[in-house]
Amino acid sequence: MRKRSEPHTFEQRLDAQRLRLEDQMSCLPDGSERDAVATRIEQLQTAAEMHGFLMLRQGAVSSR
């Protein structure tokens, strides 16, 4: 029977995607495609920050 891999957290998946996009962006010339990848990286960073904020709030609410 095949062993199942450990599930990845949301933060790990965001970080892995960000690293893939940064690697992809390093190979792209200046232009609209590179700008689109840069925008996507910014969106992933914002998502990570929002997730962190929401997890802090969730922890504060559940500790009441």
PAGU-910244 format. One record per residue (C-alpha): residue in three letters; x, y, z. Coordinates in steps of 0.05 Angstrom, whole numbers, plus 5000, padded with zeros to 4 digits. Layout:
N
+---------+------+-------+------+
: residuo : east : north :   up :
+---------+------+-------+------+
:     ala :    X :     Y :    Z :
...
+---------+------+-------+------+
end
This chain:
64
+---------+------+-------+------+
: residuo : east : north :   up :
+---------+------+-------+------+
:     met : 5000 :  5000 : 5000 :
:     arg : 5025 :  5069 : 4983 :
:     lys : 5042 :  5116 : 5040 :
:     arg : 5005 :  5182 : 5037 :
:     ser : 5046 :  5245 : 5043 :
:     glu : 5037 :  5294 : 5099 :
:     pro : 4986 :  5348 : 5083 :
:     his : 5016 :  5416 : 5070 :
:     thr : 4991 :  5477 : 5108 :
:     phe : 4961 :  5536 : 5072 :
:     glu : 5023 :  5577 : 5089 :
:     gln : 5069 :  5523 : 5060 :
:     arg : 5029 :  5521 : 4996 :
:     leu : 5031 :  5597 : 4989 :
:     asp : 5106 :  5598 : 5001 :
:     ala : 5119 :  5542 : 4951 :
:     gln : 5077 :  5578 : 4898 :
:     arg : 5113 :  5644 : 4912 :
:     leu : 5181 :  5610 : 4904 :
:     arg : 5159 :  5578 : 4838 :
:     leu : 5135 :  5645 : 4812 :
:     glu : 5199 :  5681 : 4834 :
:     asp : 5240 :  5628 : 4797 :
:     gln : 5196 :  5636 : 4735 :
:     met : 5201 :  5712 : 4739 :
:     ser : 5277 :  5709 : 4741 :
:     cys : 5276 :  5678 : 4671 :
:     leu : 5228 :  5727 : 4640 :
:     pro : 5248 :  5790 : 4603 :
:     asp : 5217 :  5857 : 4623 :
:     gly : 5147 :  5862 : 4597 :
:     ser : 5074 :  5847 : 4611 :
:     glu : 5084 :  5773 : 4627 :
:     arg : 5137 :  5790 : 4679 :
:     asp : 5092 :  5845 : 4708 :
:     ala : 5035 :  5794 : 4713 :
:     val : 5079 :  5746 : 4752 :
:     ala : 5102 :  5802 : 4798 :
:     thr : 5030 :  5820 : 4811 :
:     arg : 5014 :  5748 : 4828 :
:     ile : 5072 :  5746 : 4877 :
:     glu : 5046 :  5808 : 4911 :
:     gln : 4977 :  5776 : 4916 :
:     leu : 5007 :  5714 : 4948 :
:     gln : 5044 :  5757 : 4999 :
:     thr : 4979 :  5794 : 5015 :
:     ala : 4942 :  5728 : 5023 :
:     ala : 4996 :  5703 : 5071 :
:     glu : 4991 :  5767 : 5112 :
:     met : 4915 :  5764 : 5114 :
:     his : 4917 :  5691 : 5134 :
:     gly : 4965 :  5706 : 5191 :
:     phe : 4921 :  5763 : 5215 :
:     leu : 4859 :  5720 : 5214 :
:     met : 4893 :  5663 : 5251 :
:     leu : 4915 :  5712 : 5305 :
:     arg : 4843 :  5737 : 5312 :
:     gln : 4816 :  5666 : 5312 :
:     gly : 4864 :  5648 : 5368 :
:     ala : 4843 :  5710 : 5408 :
:     val : 4769 :  5693 : 5399 :
:     ser : 4777 :  5619 : 5418 :
:     ser : 4817 :  5636 : 5481 :
:     arg : 4759 :  5677 : 5510 :
+---------+------+-------+------+
end
